[in-house]
């Protein structure tokens, strides 16, 4: 049986996460509904995702960095949607 290296698994997981986030953001804008919590909590989550992203970039962990950036993108898209 052919073995896959960890880089292949990382690319697959990152690709699945990217497609899911793109779908979620497009769905948010087409339905016109953002996340169901206050603006304060949006900023709390954005700050937490920034720290998550920075910690994973420092450790060179691709999946953790992708999760952090995805969370930032979803929260920022929700704030933009609330402002419209």
C-alpha positions in Angstrom: 0.0 0.0 0.0 1.3 3.4 -0.9 2.1 5.7 2.0 1.3 9.4 1.8 3.5 11.9 3.5 2.2 14.4 6.0 2.5 17.2 3.4 -0.2 15.5 1.3 -2.6 15.3 4.2 -2.0 18.9 5.1 -2.8 20.0 1.5 -6.0 18.0 1.5 -7.2 19.3 4.9 -6.3 22.9 3.9 -8.1 22.5 0.6 -11.3 21.2 2.3 -11.2 24.0 4.8 -10.7 26.6 2.2 -13.6 25.3 0.1 -15.8 25.2 3.2 -14.9 28.8 4.2 -15.5 30.1 0.7 -18.9 28.4 0.6 -19.8 29.8 4.0 -18.8 33.4 3.2 -20.7 33.3 -0.2 -23.7 31.8 1.6 -23.6 34.6 4.2 -23.6 37.3 1.6 -26.3 35.6 -0.6 -28.7 35.1 2.4 -27.8 38.4 4.0 -27.3 37.0 7.5 -24.1 37.2 9.4 -23.1 35.5 12.6 -25.7 35.7 15.5 -23.6 37.4 18.1 -22.8 41.0 19.1 -20.1 43.2 17.6 -18.0 42.9 20.8 -17.9 39.1 20.4 -16.9 39.5 16.8 -13.8 41.5 17.9 -13.0 39.1 20.7 -13.0 36.2 18.2 -11.0 38.2 15.7 -8.3 38.9 18.3 -8.2 35.3 19.4 -7.9 34.1 15.8 -5.1 36.6 15.2 -3.2 35.2 18.2 -3.9 31.7 16.9 -2.6 32.6 13.4 0.5 34.3 14.7 1.4 31.4 17.0 1.0 28.9 14.2 2.9 31.0 11.7 5.8 31.2 14.2 5.7 27.4 14.6 5.3 26.9 10.9 2.1 24.9 11.2 0.1 25.2 8.0 -3.2 23.7 9.3 -3.3 25.9 12.4 -2.5 29.0 10.3 -5.3 28.1 7.9 -7.8 27.7 10.8 -6.8 31.1 12.2 -7.1 32.9 8.9 -10.4 31.2 8.1 -11.8 32.4 11.4 -10.6 35.9 10.8 -12.2 35.9 7.3 -15.5 34.6 8.6 -15.7 37.2 11.4 -14.6 40.1 9.2 -17.2 39.1 6.5 -19.9 39.0 9.2 -18.9 42.5 10.4 -19.0 43.8 6.8 -22.4 42.2 6.4 -23.7 43.8 9.6 -22.5 47.2 8.3 -24.3 46.9 5.0 
